[in-house]
């Protein structure tokens, strides 16, 4: 709506104090807005949103001390038919769900989240009980195919049943000037898209990391101010669930430039390094950060390998004259290249467009996105994006891809639309189709989903969300076409009085 022009759209999450700063900015703009009829109606809607946000952040200030339960939630889902749960090879029926388990039958989640802060220190915790059935191994011919594609022994594909309490996020942090330093399990989303991003999303379970991120952007002096508002972040962490080799590490950094109030661009670089057979030293760490060459070897234990390096570029552009209504954006991803812009024909691309309104239905939006790790110049197979000849479990954490659930050598087309009764109440529909290249899986594959989702605020501290999804997929190596239908219901309680403040 144009009330928070300093909003950063290329990296999440935001801190609560950053939300407070954006809220102050929005409130100031709203106080100076036009009183003309159309502008006045829009401003009234913005003022209503600002009031709701002020209630949420009323206890947050630079010197406040508080600790409270953020949410208590429960979710149950029922899946009729065989779902997909292997984006590293075949696809996922559910994506961007923090690597939560699911399988045919009944799946349950129940948990809570809480946070605390005192002066410059903060902490966050989110844990939950998860329950889902398991599944047996793939047929033997599929196991051998996946082993061949990954360059490892045959992959069983069997998944054990889940009945456990797990920690999804848990970290502590301190504010050092304009930077936040945090340690622990943290979620990330690096990209402008709503359905996916190539570098980091909520698709996999968060991993343990040390992260340094600017809370507020800075502007360089003199002519360098043309670079606009600059924001940086850096992380180093350890991945789980890898066998080839075990115990690898990852580092990543991102810098964004808000060149104008309508144009923002970002550059990323990441590397999986160390692990068994790859010594973790200061030299190997620096080599993974700054190297520009590759050993190119095939041995698992190459001691001189700089790591599995990737780069990214993304942008978000609010179209001038239509900035409140039309946003064009794109994500991109390159493997062993300095940047996707340097080698666009060897890069993955994910363009999208978002319309905040569909005339004349003011409360309905429309979004179209596409993500492709199947190169537009030709099919390179599955041993390119999200895979590496030194790190053969790929760009994953506990088996789920850290970035886009589109997976290896595939293209996804996604269209979604929401009707908003208010900021809290909406009804949405999403169509997604993913196609996999035949150079990766013999015969390729097609996965099609249609989902309807409704979210409703029963009262200020209680909300419900319901989802129905139909899916059909045909992956010839898995056999005949399959269909499944899933139903999900979530209830979330967000109390404001379970804790203390001063």
MOFEN-V918055 format. One record per pair of residues at least 12 apart in sequence whose ideal C-beta (glycine too) atoms are under 10 Angstrom apart, sorted by the first residue. I is the first residue (numbers start at 1). GAP is how many residues later the second one is. Records with the same first field share a line. If there is no record, write none. Layout:
# MOFEN-V918055
I->GAP + GAP
This chain:
# MOFEN-V918055
1->25 + 28 + 29 + 41 + 42 + 44 + 45 + 48 + 322 + 323 + 324 + 355
2->24 + 27 + 31 + 40 + 44 + 259 + 260 + 316 + 321 + 322
3->19 + 20 + 22 + 23 + 24 + 25 + 26 + 27 + 30 + 39 + 40 + 43 + 44 + 46 + 47 + 321
4->15 + 17 + 18 + 19 + 20 + 21 + 22 + 23 + 25 + 42 + 46
5->17 + 20 + 21 + 24 + 224 + 253 + 255 + 256 + 257 + 313 + 318
6->12 + 15 + 16 + 19 + 20 + 210 + 211 + 223 + 252 + 255
7->12 + 15 + 18 + 19 + 251 + 254 + 257 + 309
8->14 + 206 + 209 + 221 + 223 + 248 + 250 + 256 + 258 + 308
9->182 + 183 + 184 + 247 + 249 + 255 + 257 + 305 + 306 + 307 + 309 + 318 + 320
10->179 + 180 + 181 + 182 + 187 + 221 + 244 + 245 + 246 + 247 + 248 + 254 + 255 + 256 + 257 + 258 + 304 + 305 + 306 + 319 + 321
11->177 + 178 + 179 + 180 + 181 + 186 + 188 + 189 + 202 + 203 + 220 + 221 + 222 + 243 + 244 + 245 + 253 + 255 + 257 + 303
12->175 + 176 + 177 + 178 + 179 + 185 + 188 + 189 + 190
13->111 + 156 + 173 + 174 + 175 + 176 + 189 + 200
14->199 + 201
15->45 + 102 + 107 + 158 + 160 + 165 + 167 + 198 + 200 + 201
16->40 + 41 + 43 + 44 + 99 + 101 + 106 + 108
17->40 + 43 + 44 + 45 + 47 + 100 + 105 + 158 + 163 + 198 + 199
18->162 + 195 + 196 + 197 + 198 + 199
19->34 + 37 + 38 + 41
20->33 + 34 + 36 + 37 + 38 + 40 + 41 + 42
21->194 + 195
22->31 + 35
23->26 + 27 + 30 + 31 + 33 + 34 + 37
24->26 + 30 + 33
26->20 + 21 + 23 + 24 + 27 + 28
27->19 + 20 + 23 + 24 + 26 + 27
29->14 + 17 + 21
30->12 + 13 + 14 + 16 + 17 + 19 + 20
31->12 + 16 + 19
33->13 + 14
41->321
42->282 + 320
45->317 + 377 + 378
48->374 + 375
49->373 + 374
52->370 + 371 + 372 + 408
53->370
55->405 + 441
56->404 + 438 + 440
58->438 + 443
59->58 + 437 + 440 + 442 + 443
60->57 + 441
61->56
62->55 + 57 + 58 + 113
63->55 + 56 + 57
64->53 + 54 + 55 + 437 + 438
65->51 + 52 + 53 + 54 + 56 + 435 + 436 + 437
66->49 + 50 + 51 + 52 + 433 + 434 + 435 + 436
67->47 + 48 + 49 + 50 + 51 + 56 + 431 + 432 + 433 + 434
68->46 + 47 + 48 + 427 + 428 + 429 + 430 + 431 + 432 + 433
69->43 + 44 + 45 + 46 + 424 + 425 + 426 + 427 + 428 + 429 + 430
70->42 + 43 + 44 + 45 + 54 + 55 + 56 + 424 + 425 + 426 + 428 + 429
71->40 + 41 + 42 + 43 + 55 + 390 + 392 + 421 + 422 + 423 + 424
72->38 + 39 + 40 + 41 + 42 + 389 + 419 + 420 + 421 + 422 + 423 + 426
73->36 + 37 + 38 + 39 + 40 + 53 + 55 + 390 + 392 + 417 + 418 + 419 + 420 + 421
74->34 + 35 + 36 + 37 + 38 + 54 + 55 + 415 + 416 + 417 + 418 + 419
75->22 + 25 + 32 + 33 + 34 + 35 + 36 + 53 + 55 + 390 + 392 + 413 + 414 + 415 + 416 + 417
76->30 + 31 + 32 + 33 + 34 + 55 + 411 + 412 + 413 + 414 + 415
77->17 + 23 + 25 + 28 + 29 + 30 + 31 + 32 + 55 + 390 + 392 + 409 + 410 + 411 + 412 + 413
78->26 + 27 + 28 + 29 + 407 + 408 + 409 + 410 + 411
79->14 + 15 + 23 + 24 + 25 + 26 + 27 + 28 + 53 + 54 + 390 + 392 + 405 + 406 + 407 + 408 + 409
80->24 + 25 + 403 + 404 + 405 + 406 + 407
81->12 + 23 + 389 + 390 + 391 + 401 + 402 + 403 + 404 + 405
82->21 + 22 + 53 + 389 + 391 + 396 + 400 + 401 + 402
83->19 + 20 + 21 + 24 + 52 + 386 + 388 + 390 + 399 + 401 + 403
84->321 + 323 + 350 + 361 + 363 + 365 + 387 + 389 + 391 + 394 + 398 + 400
85->16 + 17 + 18 + 19 + 47 + 50 + 72 + 74 + 314 + 315
86->52 + 60 + 69 + 71 + 73 + 313 + 314 + 315 + 321 + 392
87->116 + 117 + 299 + 309 + 312 + 313 + 314 + 316 + 317 + 318 + 319 + 320 + 321 + 323 + 347
88->58 + 61 + 62 + 67 + 294 + 298 + 299 + 305 + 306 + 307 + 308 + 311 + 312 + 313 + 317 + 319 + 320
89->49 + 53 + 56 + 57 + 60 + 61 + 66 + 68 + 293 + 318 + 319 + 347 + 351 + 352 + 356 + 386 + 388 + 389
90->48 + 52 + 56 + 67 + 317 + 320 + 344 + 346 + 351 + 355 + 357 + 383 + 385 + 387 + 388
91->314 + 315 + 316 + 319 + 321 + 343 + 345 + 354 + 355 + 356 + 358 + 380 + 382 + 384
92->111 + 308 + 309 + 313 + 314 + 315 + 342 + 355 + 357
93->312 + 354 + 356 + 376 + 378 + 380 + 391 + 393
94->13 + 109 + 311 + 355 + 357 + 373 + 375 + 377 + 392 + 394
95->100 + 101 + 106 + 107 + 108 + 305 + 306 + 309 + 310 + 311 + 312 + 317 + 337 + 339 + 354
96->93 + 98 + 99 + 100 + 101 + 105 + 106 + 107 + 108 + 308 + 309
97->12 + 105 + 106 + 107 + 108 + 303 + 308
98->28 + 30 + 68 + 70 + 71 + 89 + 103 + 104 + 105 + 106 + 107 + 108 + 302
99->31 + 67 + 69 + 103 + 104 + 105 + 106 + 107 + 108 + 141 + 142 + 297 + 298 + 299 + 300 + 301 + 302 + 303
100->28 + 30 + 32 + 62 + 66 + 68 + 105 + 300
101->29 + 30 + 31 + 32 + 33 + 58 + 59 + 60 + 61 + 62 + 63 + 65
102->28 + 30 + 31 + 60 + 384 + 386
103->29 + 30 + 31 + 32 + 56 + 58 + 59
104->28 + 29 + 31 + 380 + 382
105->27 + 28 + 56
106->25 + 26 + 27
107->23 + 24 + 25 + 26 + 55 + 379 + 381
108->20 + 21 + 22 + 23 + 24 + 54 + 55
109->19 + 20 + 21 + 22 + 23 + 57 + 59 + 379 + 381
110->18 + 19 + 20 + 21 + 55 + 381
111->15 + 16 + 17 + 18 + 19 + 54 + 55 + 56 + 57
112->13 + 14 + 15 + 16 + 381 + 386
113->12 + 13 + 14 + 15 + 55 + 56 + 379 + 381
114->12 + 13 + 384 + 385
115->384
116->56 + 383 + 384
117->56 + 58 + 384
118->384
119->55 + 56
120->53 + 54 + 55 + 56 + 57 + 60 + 61
121->51 + 52 + 53 + 54
122->49 + 50 + 51 + 52 + 53 + 58 + 60
123->47 + 48 + 49 + 50 + 59 + 61
124->45 + 46 + 47 + 48 + 49 + 58 + 60 + 61 + 62
125->42 + 43 + 44 + 45 + 46 + 47 + 59 + 60
126->40 + 41 + 42 + 43 + 44 + 45 + 59 + 61 + 80
127->38 + 39 + 40 + 41 + 42 + 43
128->36 + 37 + 38 + 39 + 40
129->33 + 34 + 35 + 36 + 37
130->32 + 33 + 34 + 35 + 36 + 38
131->30 + 31 + 32 + 33
132->27 + 28 + 29 + 30 + 31
133->26 + 27 + 28 + 29 + 30
134->24 + 25 + 26 + 27 + 28
135->22 + 23 + 24 + 25 + 26
136->20 + 21 + 22 + 23
137->17 + 18 + 19 + 20 + 21 + 22
138->16 + 17 + 18 + 19 + 20 + 339 + 340
139->18 + 338 + 339 + 340
140->14 + 16
141->13 + 336
142->12 + 13 + 14 + 15 + 299 + 333 + 335 + 336 + 337
143->12 + 13 + 14 + 15
145->296 + 297 + 332
146->236 + 295 + 331
147->245
149->232 + 233 + 234 + 238 + 243 + 259 + 260 + 291 + 292
150->94 + 232 + 233 + 237 + 242 + 243 + 244 + 258
151->93 + 147 + 149 + 232 + 236 + 237 + 238 + 241
152->91 + 92 + 148 + 240 + 241
153->90 + 91
159->240
166->39
167->17 + 18 + 38 + 39
168->17 + 19 + 34 + 37 + 38
169->15 + 16 + 17 + 18 + 36 + 37
170->13 + 14 + 15 + 16 + 36 + 38
171->12 + 13 + 14 + 15 + 16 + 35 + 37 + 38 + 39 + 40
172->12
173->13 + 38 + 39 + 40
175->40
176->36 + 39
177->37 + 38 + 39
178->35 + 36 + 37 + 38 + 39 + 40 + 53
179->33 + 34 + 35 + 36 + 37 + 53 + 54 + 55
180->31 + 32 + 33 + 34 + 35 + 36 + 53
181->29 + 30 + 31 + 32
182->27 + 28 + 29 + 30 + 31 + 53
183->25 + 26 + 27 + 28 + 54
184->22 + 23 + 24 + 25 + 26 + 27 + 53
185->20 + 21 + 22 + 23 + 24 + 52
186->20 + 21 + 22 + 23 + 24 + 25 + 27 + 49 + 51
187->13 + 14 + 15 + 17 + 18 + 19 + 20
188->12 + 13 + 14 + 18 + 19 + 21 + 23 + 25 + 45 + 47 + 49 + 64 + 66 + 214
189->12 + 13 + 14
190->43 + 62 + 64 + 66 + 76 + 78 + 80 + 122 + 124 + 141 + 212 + 213
191->63 + 75 + 77 + 121 + 123 + 125 + 138 + 139 + 140 + 141 + 142 + 159 + 161 + 180 + 212 + 213
192->72 + 74 + 122 + 123 + 124 + 125 + 135 + 136 + 137 + 138 + 139 + 158 + 159 + 160 + 162 + 177
193->121 + 123 + 136 + 137 + 138 + 157 + 158 + 159 + 161 + 174 + 176 + 177 + 178 + 211 + 221
194->135 + 158 + 160 + 173 + 175 + 220 + 222 + 236
195->155 + 157 + 172 + 174 + 175 + 176 + 209 + 210 + 211 + 217 + 219 + 220 + 221 + 235 + 237
196->135 + 154 + 156 + 173 + 174 + 175 + 205 + 207 + 208 + 209 + 210 + 216 + 218 + 236
197->71 + 115 + 117 + 134 + 136 + 153 + 174 + 205 + 206 + 207
198->70 + 112 + 114 + 115 + 116 + 133 + 134 + 135 + 136 + 142 + 149 + 150 + 151 + 152 + 173 + 175 + 187 + 188 + 197 + 203 + 204 + 205 + 206 + 208
199->53 + 55 + 67 + 69 + 70 + 71 + 111 + 112 + 113 + 115 + 132 + 134 + 196 + 203 + 204 + 205
200->35 + 50 + 52 + 54 + 68 + 70 + 112 + 195 + 202 + 203 + 204
201->199 + 200 + 201 + 202 + 203 + 204
202->198 + 200
203->193 + 194 + 197 + 198 + 199 + 200 + 201 + 202 + 203
204->35 + 36 + 37 + 191 + 192 + 193 + 194 + 195 + 196 + 197 + 198 + 199 + 201
205->35 + 36 + 192 + 193 + 194 + 195 + 197
206->31 + 191 + 196
207->28 + 30 + 31 + 32 + 33 + 34 + 42 + 43 + 190 + 191 + 195
208->29 + 30 + 31 + 32 + 189
209->26 + 27 + 28 + 29 + 30 + 40 + 41 + 42 + 43
210->24 + 25 + 26 + 27 + 28 + 41
211->22 + 23 + 24 + 25 + 26 + 41
212->20 + 21 + 22 + 23 + 24 + 41
213->18 + 19 + 20 + 21 + 22 + 41
214->15 + 16 + 17 + 18 + 19 + 20 + 41 + 42
215->16
216->13 + 15
217->12 + 13 + 14 + 15 + 39 + 40 + 41
218->12 + 13 + 14
219->39
226->31 + 33
227->28 + 30 + 31 + 32 + 38
228->28 + 29 + 30 + 31 + 32 + 33 + 35 + 36 + 37
229->27 + 28 + 29 + 30 + 31 + 32 + 35
230->25 + 26 + 27 + 28
231->23 + 24 + 25 + 26 + 27 + 33 + 35
232->21 + 22 + 23 + 24
233->19 + 20 + 21 + 22 + 23 + 35
234->17 + 18 + 19 + 20 + 21 + 35 + 55
235->15 + 16 + 17 + 18 + 19 + 35
236->13 + 14 + 15 + 16 + 17 + 35 + 37 + 49 + 52 + 53
237->12 + 13 + 14 + 15 + 160
238->12 + 36 + 37 + 42 + 159
239->33 + 36 + 152 + 154 + 156 + 157 + 158 + 159 + 163
240->156 + 157 + 158 + 159
241->152 + 155 + 156 + 157 + 158 + 159
242->30 + 33 + 34 + 149 + 150 + 151 + 152 + 154 + 155 + 156 + 157
243->33 + 149 + 150
244->31 + 32 + 33 + 56 + 146 + 147 + 148 + 149 + 150
245->29 + 30 + 31 + 32 + 33 + 55 + 56 + 145 + 146 + 147 + 148
246->29 + 30 + 31 + 147
247->27 + 28 + 29 + 31 + 33
248->23 + 24 + 25 + 26 + 27 + 28 + 30 + 32 + 59 + 60 + 142 + 143 + 145
249->22 + 23 + 24 + 25 + 26 + 29 + 31 + 35 + 36 + 39 + 58
250->20 + 21 + 22 + 23 + 24 + 38 + 57 + 58 + 141 + 145 + 147 + 152
251->18 + 19 + 20 + 21 + 22 + 23 + 34 + 37 + 38 + 56 + 58
252->16 + 17 + 18 + 19 + 20 + 37 + 58 + 60 + 150
253->14 + 15 + 16 + 17 + 18 + 36
254->12 + 13 + 14 + 15 + 16 + 58 + 60
255->12 + 13 + 14
256->12 + 58 + 59 + 60
257->58
258->58
259->56 + 58
260->57 + 58 + 60
261->57 + 59 + 62
262->54 + 55 + 56 + 57 + 58 + 59 + 60 + 61 + 65
263->52 + 53 + 54 + 55 + 57
264->50 + 51 + 52 + 53 + 54 + 65
265->48 + 49 + 50 + 51 + 52
266->46 + 47 + 48 + 49 + 50 + 65
267->44 + 45 + 46 + 47 + 71 + 72 + 73 + 74
268->42 + 43 + 44 + 45 + 46 + 63 + 64 + 65 + 66 + 71 + 72
269->19 + 20 + 21 + 40 + 41 + 42 + 43 + 65 + 69 + 70
270->18 + 19 + 37 + 38 + 39 + 40 + 41 + 42 + 63 + 125 + 132 + 133
271->14 + 16 + 17 + 18 + 19 + 20 + 35 + 36 + 37 + 38 + 39 + 40 + 120
272->16 + 35 + 36 + 37 + 38 + 116 + 118 + 119 + 121 + 122 + 123 + 124 + 130
273->12 + 14 + 15 + 16 + 18 + 32 + 33 + 34 + 35 + 36 + 117 + 118
274->14 + 33 + 117
275->25 + 26 + 32 + 115 + 116 + 118
276->24 + 25
277->22 + 23 + 24 + 25 + 26 + 28 + 113
278->22 + 23 + 24 + 25 + 26 + 27 + 28 + 29 + 112 + 113
279->22 + 24
281->22
283->21
284->19 + 20 + 21 + 22 + 23
285->22
286->20
287->17 + 18 + 19 + 20 + 22
288->17 + 18 + 19 + 20 + 21
289->17 + 18 + 20
290->16
291->13 + 14 + 15 + 16 + 18
292->14 + 17 + 44 + 46
293->13 + 43
294->12 + 13 + 14 + 15 + 42 + 95 + 96
295->94 + 95
296->40 + 93
297->92 + 93
298->91 + 92
299->90 + 91
300->89 + 90 + 91 + 92
301->89
302->87 + 88
305->83 + 84 + 85 + 86
306->30 + 84
307->81 + 83 + 84
308->27 + 28 + 78 + 79 + 80 + 81 + 82 + 83 + 84 + 86 + 87
309->25 + 26 + 27 + 28 + 29 + 79
310->23 + 24 + 25 + 26 + 27 + 30 + 38 + 75 + 76 + 78 + 85 + 93
311->21 + 22 + 23 + 24 + 25 + 26 + 27 + 28 + 29 + 30 + 31 + 32 + 36
312->19 + 20 + 21 + 22 + 27 + 28 + 35 + 36 + 91
313->17 + 18 + 19 + 20 + 21 + 26 + 27 + 28 + 29 + 31 + 34 + 36
314->15 + 16 + 17 + 18 + 19 + 26 + 36
315->13 + 14 + 15 + 16 + 17 + 36
316->12 + 13 + 14 + 15 + 36 + 38
317->12 + 13
318->36 + 38
319->34
322->33 + 34
323->33
324->32 + 33
325->29 + 30 + 31 + 32 + 33 + 34 + 40
326->27 + 28 + 29 + 30 + 31
327->25 + 26 + 27 + 28 + 29 + 40
328->23 + 24 + 25 + 26
329->21 + 22 + 23 + 24 + 25 + 40
330->19 + 20 + 21 + 22 + 23 + 39 + 40
331->17 + 18 + 19 + 20 + 21 + 38 + 40 + 72 + 73
332->12 + 15 + 16 + 17 + 18 + 19
333->14 + 15 + 16 + 17 + 38 + 39 + 40 + 52 + 53 + 62 + 70 + 71
334->12 + 13 + 14 + 51
335->12 + 13 + 38 + 45 + 49 + 50 + 51 + 52 + 53 + 60
336->48 + 52
344->32 + 33
345->30 + 31 + 32 + 33
346->29 + 31 + 34 + 38 + 39
347->25 + 26 + 28 + 29 + 30 + 38
348->23 + 24 + 25 + 26 + 27 + 28 + 36 + 37 + 38 + 55 + 56 + 58 + 62 + 63
349->21 + 22 + 23 + 24 + 26 + 27 + 62
350->19 + 20 + 21 + 22 + 23 + 53 + 54 + 56 + 61 + 62 + 64
351->17 + 18 + 19 + 20 + 21
352->15 + 16 + 17 + 18 + 19 + 62
353->13 + 14 + 15 + 16
354->12 + 13 + 14 + 15 + 62
355->12 + 13 + 62
356->64
357->63
358->59 + 61
361->56 + 58
362->58
363->55 + 56 + 57 + 58 + 59 + 63
364->53 + 54 + 55 + 56 + 62 + 63 + 64
365->51 + 52 + 53 + 54 + 55 + 61 + 63
366->49 + 50 + 51 + 52
367->47 + 48 + 49 + 50 + 51 + 61 + 63
368->45 + 46 + 47 + 48 + 49 + 63
369->43 + 44 + 45 + 46 + 47 + 63
370->36 + 41 + 42 + 43 + 44 + 45 + 63
371->32 + 33 + 34 + 35 + 36 + 39 + 40 + 41 + 42 + 43 + 63
372->13 + 32 + 34 + 37 + 38 + 39 + 40 + 41 + 63 + 65
373->12 + 13 + 28 + 30 + 31 + 33 + 34 + 35 + 36 + 37 + 38 + 39 + 63 + 64 + 67
374->32 + 33 + 34 + 35 + 36 + 37 + 38 + 61 + 62 + 63 + 64 + 65 + 66 + 70
375->34 + 36 + 62
376->35
378->59 + 61
379->30 + 57 + 58 + 59 + 60 + 61 + 65
380->28 + 29 + 57 + 59 + 60
381->27 + 28 + 56 + 57 + 58 + 59 + 60
382->12 + 25 + 26 + 27 + 28 + 54 + 55 + 57 + 58 + 59
383->25 + 26 + 56 + 57
384->24 + 25 + 55 + 56
385->16 + 18 + 19 + 21 + 22 + 23 + 24 + 25
386->15 + 16 + 17 + 18 + 20 + 21 + 22 + 23
387->21 + 22 + 53
394->13 + 14
395->13
405->27 + 29
406->26 + 28 + 29 + 30 + 41
407->27 + 29 + 33 + 38 + 40
408->28 + 29 + 32 + 33
409->26 + 27 + 28 + 29 + 30 + 31 + 32 + 35 + 36
410->24 + 25 + 26 + 27 + 30 + 31 + 34 + 35 + 37
411->22 + 23 + 24 + 25 + 26
412->20 + 21 + 22 + 23 + 24 + 35 + 37
413->18 + 19 + 20 + 21 + 22 + 35
414->16 + 17 + 18 + 19 + 20 + 35
415->14 + 15 + 16 + 17 + 18
416->12 + 13 + 14 + 15 + 16 + 35 + 37
417->12 + 13 + 14
418->12 + 35 + 36 + 37
419->35
420->35
421->35 + 36
422->34 + 35
423->34
424->31 + 32 + 33 + 34 + 36 + 39
425->29 + 30 + 31 + 32 + 33 + 38
426->27 + 28 + 29 + 30 + 39
427->25 + 26 + 27 + 28 + 29 + 39
428->23 + 24 + 25 + 26 + 27 + 39
429->21 + 22 + 23 + 24
430->19 + 20 + 21 + 22 + 23 + 37 + 39
431->17 + 18 + 19 + 20
432->15 + 16 + 17 + 18 + 19 + 37 + 39
433->13 + 14 + 15 + 16 + 17 + 39
434->12 + 13 + 14 + 15 + 39
435->12 + 13
436->37 + 39
438->38
441->34 + 35 + 36 + 37
442->33 + 34 + 35
443->31 + 32 + 33 + 34 + 35
444->30 + 31 + 32 + 33
445->28 + 29 + 30 + 31 + 32 + 33
446->26 + 27 + 28 + 29 + 30 + 35
447->24 + 25 + 26 + 27 + 28 + 35
448->22 + 23 + 24 + 25 + 26 + 35
449->20 + 21 + 22 + 23 + 24 + 35 + 37
450->18 + 19 + 20 + 21 + 22
451->16 + 17 + 18 + 19 + 20 + 35 + 37
452->14 + 15 + 16 + 17 + 18
453->12 + 13 + 14 + 15 + 16 + 35
454->12 + 13 + 14
455->12 + 35 + 37
457->35 + 37
458->33 + 34 + 35
459->34
460->34 + 36
461->31 + 32 + 33 + 34 + 35 + 36
462->29 + 30 + 31 + 32 + 33
463->27 + 28 + 29 + 30 + 31
464->25 + 26 + 27 + 28
465->23 + 24 + 25 + 26 + 27
466->21 + 22 + 23 + 24 + 25
467->19 + 20 + 21 + 22 + 23
468->17 + 18 + 19 + 20
469->15 + 16 + 17 + 18 + 19
470->13 + 14 + 15 + 16
471->12 + 13 + 14 + 15
472->12
